[in-house]
Amino acid sequence: MNIYDTAQGRRSAILQRLKEDSTVNVTQLGKIFGVSEVTIRKDLRILQERKLLTRVHGGAIMAAGTGPVEPEERNFDYKQMVNVREKEAIGRMAAAHIKEGDTIIIDSGTTAMEIVKNLDRFNDLTIITNSVNAMIEAVKYKRFNVILLGGNVRETSLSTVGPVTESSLKLFYCDKLFLGVDSFSVDAGLSTPSVEEASTNQVMISRAREVIAVFDSSKLDKRALAFICMPDKINTVITDSHLPAGVKNQLQSMNINVETVMV
């Protein structure tokens, strides 16, 4: 089934077009997706209710705070609707790294969230997370030991950060950390718009035997405000097939395992 055949896939594609062009047109979207203008208007209405765009006559524009100049204002709902196919494929590949009985940390990113949706084959896992959304998804299995870290809640990501979160993390030793990042650069390292989130991620890295960074290629060659770590702290990078060959070679020369998914 084509991703555009579902409302979720179609709305994700609308947001992606907005990200690229800053405006979309109802008539054009109807022709592109092969649906009625009534359906497109419903999509735009729902996305506006989620504060992901602003409707205008004949179409929609980017909502305030969701443009490329203010990535720190993008909320979880927006991120979840962008690059859906890439994130789903990365989540499936990342889940293959998990073994029965593992203790894993799931970070708060939307790509890391996809890993939690691919744990059906397991019966015995301990899942530690600072993500409210990941916790809700994990408890649906009704068989895992799920630990939600306390701390200050970030409204945009529904994740916990800060001293309480970091103190809680120091109680655990973990087999694997699945780290979602906002920005990744071979030269500048991993970074995020939130200073508190960066500090929490640093503690996560210190508690994990293996660190697996998961992100789609749109996060590449960017640098956000707060530094997390250099790439040499990462054991494995899982991303999509749009990763440039030169970057892949650089990472592999640093003894980092690089895995890419076809989308």
C-alpha positions as CSV (number, residue, x, y, z in Angstrom):
1,M,0.0,0.0,0.0
2,N,1.3,3.5,-0.9
3,I,1.9,5.6,2.1
4,Y,-0.3,8.3,0.6
5,D,-3.3,5.9,0.7
6,T,-3.5,6.5,4.5
7,A,-4.5,9.8,6.2
8,Q,-1.4,9.7,8.3
9,G,0.9,9.2,5.3
10,R,-0.9,11.9,3.3
11,R,-0.7,14.4,6.2
12,S,2.9,13.6,6.7
13,A,3.6,14.4,3.0
14,I,1.7,17.7,3.3
15,L,3.9,18.7,6.2
16,Q,7.0,17.6,4.2
17,R,5.9,19.8,1.3
18,L,5.4,22.7,3.6
19,K,8.8,22.2,5.0
20,E,10.3,22.5,1.5
21,D,8.0,25.2,0.0
22,S,6.5,27.0,3.0
23,T,3.0,26.9,1.3
24,V,0.6,24.3,-0.2
25,N,-2.4,24.6,-2.4
26,V,-5.6,22.5,-1.9
27,T,-6.2,21.9,-5.7
28,Q,-2.6,20.8,-6.3
29,L,-2.6,18.5,-3.3
30,G,-5.8,16.9,-4.4
31,K,-4.3,16.1,-7.8
32,I,-1.0,14.9,-6.3
33,F,-2.6,12.5,-3.8
34,G,-5.6,11.5,-6.0
35,V,-8.2,12.6,-3.4
36,S,-11.0,15.1,-3.3
37,E,-10.4,18.7,-2.3
38,V,-12.9,18.0,0.6
39,T,-10.4,15.4,1.9
40,I,-7.5,17.8,1.6
41,R,-9.4,20.5,3.5
42,K,-10.1,18.0,6.2
43,D,-6.4,17.1,6.4
44,L,-5.5,20.8,6.7
45,R,-8.1,21.4,9.3
46,I,-6.8,18.5,11.5
47,L,-3.2,19.7,11.0
48,Q,-4.2,23.2,12.0
49,E,-5.9,21.9,15.1
50,R,-2.6,20.3,16.0
51,K,-0.9,23.6,15.4
52,L,1.3,22.2,12.7
53,L,0.2,24.6,10.0
54,T,-2.0,27.7,9.4
55,R,-4.8,27.5,6.9
56,V,-5.2,30.3,4.4
57,H,-7.5,30.9,1.4
58,G,-6.9,28.0,-1.0
59,G,-4.3,26.2,1.0
60,A,-2.0,26.5,4.0
61,I,1.3,28.0,5.2
62,M,3.8,27.0,7.9
63,A,2.6,27.6,11.4
64,A,4.6,30.0,13.5
65,G,7.4,28.3,15.3
66,T,7.6,25.3,12.9
67,G,9.9,26.8,10.2
68,P,13.5,26.0,9.7
69,V,14.8,29.0,11.6
70,E,13.2,27.8,14.9
71,P,13.7,24.0,15.1
72,E,13.6,24.2,18.9
73,E,9.9,25.1,18.7
74,R,8.9,22.0,16.7
75,N,6.7,19.8,18.9
76,F,6.5,16.1,19.0
77,D,3.3,16.0,16.9
78,Y,5.1,17.9,14.1
79,K,8.2,15.7,14.2
80,Q,6.1,12.5,14.2
81,M,4.5,13.6,10.9
82,V,7.7,14.3,9.0
83,N,9.8,11.6,7.2
84,V,7.5,8.9,8.4
85,R,8.8,6.1,6.1
86,E,12.4,6.8,7.0
87,K,11.7,6.7,10.7
88,E,9.6,3.5,10.5
89,A,12.3,1.7,8.6
90,I,15.0,2.9,11.0
91,G,13.0,1.8,13.9
92,R,12.6,-1.7,12.5
93,M,16.4,-2.0,11.9
94,A,17.3,-0.6,15.3
95,A,15.0,-3.1,17.0
96,A,17.0,-5.9,15.4
97,H,19.9,-4.9,17.7
98,I,17.9,-5.8,20.8
99,K,18.3,-9.2,22.5
100,E,15.9,-11.0,24.8
101,G,16.6,-9.9,28.4
102,D,18.3,-6.6,27.5
103,T,18.0,-3.5,29.5
104,I,17.6,-0.6,27.1
105,I,17.3,3.2,27.3
106,I,14.9,4.8,24.8
107,D,15.5,8.5,24.2
108,S,12.7,11.0,23.6
109,G,13.0,11.4,19.8
110,T,10.3,10.4,17.3
111,T,12.7,8.0,15.5
112,A,13.6,6.3,18.8
113,M,9.8,6.0,19.5
114,E,9.5,3.8,16.4
115,I,11.8,1.2,18.0
116,V,9.2,0.7,20.8
117,K,6.6,-0.2,18.1
118,N,8.8,-3.1,17.0
119,L,9.2,-5.2,20.1
120,D,6.5,-7.9,19.5
121,R,9.0,-10.8,19.4
122,F,10.3,-10.1,22.9
123,N,9.0,-11.3,26.2
124,D,11.7,-10.1,28.7
125,L,12.9,-6.5,28.4
126,T,13.6,-3.7,30.8
127,I,12.8,-0.4,29.0
128,I,14.0,2.9,30.6
129,T,12.9,6.1,29.0
130,N,12.4,9.8,29.7
131,S,9.7,9.9,27.0
132,V,6.1,9.9,28.1
133,N,5.0,8.8,24.6
134,A,7.5,5.9,24.5
135,M,6.4,4.8,28.0
136,I,2.7,4.7,26.9
137,E,3.6,2.6,23.8
138,A,5.9,0.2,25.9
139,V,3.3,-0.6,28.5
140,K,0.8,-1.7,25.8
141,Y,2.9,-5.0,25.6
142,K,1.9,-5.8,29.2
143,R,5.0,-7.9,29.7
144,F,8.0,-5.6,29.9
145,N,9.5,-3.9,32.9
146,V,9.0,-0.2,32.0
147,I,10.7,2.6,33.9
148,L,9.7,6.2,33.3
149,L,12.4,8.6,34.5
150,G,11.2,11.5,36.7
151,G,12.2,15.1,36.2
152,N,11.1,18.3,34.6
153,V,8.8,17.8,31.7
154,R,9.6,19.5,28.4
155,E,6.3,20.5,26.8
156,T,7.4,20.3,23.2
157,S,8.7,16.7,23.5
158,L,6.8,15.4,26.6
159,S,10.2,14.2,27.9
160,T,11.8,14.5,31.3
161,V,15.1,16.3,31.7
162,G,17.2,17.9,34.4
163,P,18.9,16.9,37.7
164,V,16.1,14.5,38.9
165,T,16.2,12.7,35.6
166,E,20.0,12.5,35.6
167,S,20.1,11.2,39.2
168,S,17.6,8.5,38.3
169,L,19.7,7.4,35.3
170,K,22.8,6.9,37.5
171,L,21.0,4.1,39.3
172,F,21.1,1.9,36.2
173,Y,23.5,0.0,34.0
174,C,22.1,-0.6,30.5
175,D,23.0,-2.8,27.6
176,K,22.0,-0.4,24.9
177,L,21.0,3.3,24.5
178,F,18.9,4.3,21.4
179,L,19.6,8.0,21.0
180,G,17.6,10.2,18.7
181,V,19.3,13.5,17.8
182,D,18.1,16.8,16.3
183,S,21.4,17.5,14.6
184,F,24.4,15.3,13.6
185,S,27.7,16.5,12.2
186,V,30.9,14.5,11.8
187,D,32.9,17.6,12.7
188,A,30.7,19.2,15.3
189,G,29.1,16.1,16.8
190,L,25.6,15.5,18.1
191,S,23.6,18.4,19.3
192,T,20.1,19.5,20.4
193,P,18.3,22.9,20.9
194,S,17.8,22.1,24.6
195,V,20.7,22.5,27.1
196,E,18.9,20.3,29.7
197,E,18.2,17.6,27.1
198,A,21.9,17.6,26.0
199,S,23.0,17.1,29.6
200,T,20.5,14.3,30.1
201,N,21.7,12.6,26.9
202,Q,25.3,12.8,28.2
203,V,24.3,10.9,31.3
204,M,22.4,8.3,29.2
205,I,25.6,7.8,27.2
206,S,27.6,7.2,30.3
207,R,25.2,4.5,31.6
208,A,25.1,2.4,28.4
209,R,27.4,-0.3,27.2
210,E,26.5,0.3,23.6
211,V,25.2,3.6,22.1
212,I,23.1,3.5,18.9
213,A,22.2,6.8,17.3
214,V,19.0,6.8,15.2
215,F,18.1,9.6,12.9
216,D,17.0,10.3,9.3
217,S,19.4,12.0,7.0
218,S,17.6,15.4,7.2
219,K,19.4,15.8,10.6
220,L,22.8,15.5,8.9
221,D,25.4,18.4,8.7
222,K,23.4,20.6,11.2
223,R,24.4,22.0,14.5
224,A,22.0,23.0,17.3
225,L,22.7,25.1,20.4
226,A,23.6,22.4,22.9
227,F,26.5,19.9,22.4
228,I,25.8,16.3,23.3
229,C,29.0,14.4,22.2
230,M,31.4,13.8,19.4
231,P,30.6,10.8,17.0
232,D,33.4,8.7,18.6
233,K,31.1,8.2,21.6
234,I,28.7,6.3,19.3
235,N,29.0,2.6,18.5
236,T,26.4,2.4,15.7
237,V,24.6,4.9,13.5
238,I,21.3,3.8,11.8
239,T,19.9,6.2,9.2
240,D,18.4,6.2,5.7
241,S,20.1,5.5,2.4
242,H,20.4,9.3,1.6
243,L,23.5,9.4,3.9
244,P,26.3,10.6,1.6
245,A,29.0,8.0,0.9
246,G,31.7,10.4,2.1
247,V,30.1,10.8,5.5
248,K,29.6,7.0,5.8
249,N,33.3,6.5,5.0
250,Q,34.3,9.1,7.6
251,L,32.2,7.4,10.3
252,Q,33.5,3.9,9.4
253,S,37.0,5.2,9.6
254,M,36.2,6.1,13.3
255,N,35.2,2.4,13.9
256,I,31.5,3.4,13.9
257,N,29.2,0.8,12.5
258,V,26.9,2.4,9.9
259,E,23.6,0.9,8.8
260,T,21.3,2.4,6.3
261,V,17.7,1.6,5.3
262,M,16.2,1.8,1.8
263,V,13.1,4.0,1.6
